[in-house]
Amino acid sequence: MKRITTLFLALLLCFSLAGCSKTVGGIYKLDYITTDGVRLPPSNLGMNISFELLEDGIGTATYGATTLNITWAEDGDEVVVKSEDRSLRFSHDGENLILHSDGTILFFVPQETEEEED
């Protein structure tokens, strides 16, 4: 009986975690950069980068005043973002997007969107 109860609780936990999964779509803004073990805010480097990932697999990437149209797709625990001339592969930890590039890590966090009042 104890094994059945333990198994039941384990299954219940798995189903509750699956129910809490969050879609990748939304707006992500660069929160910090780590390079050579040093964590830097993007403002120190003049970097203002964000991604808007819409539910239909399209979106925009913004760097300063430049905005690019992108497409994106989930690939397991990764999110692949493509522009006209580039493809980036982000890891996704369930909430944040993380880009590893030549020893540098760019950490993007989701932004809250303001809902319009009727």
Buried (B, 14 or more C-beta within 10 A) or exposed (E): EEEEEEEEEEEEEEEEEEEEEEEBBBBBBBBBBBBEEEEEEBEEEEBEBBBBBBEEEEBBBBEEEEEBEBBBEBEEEEBEBBEEEEEBEBBBEEEBBBBEEEEEBBBBEBBEEEEEEE
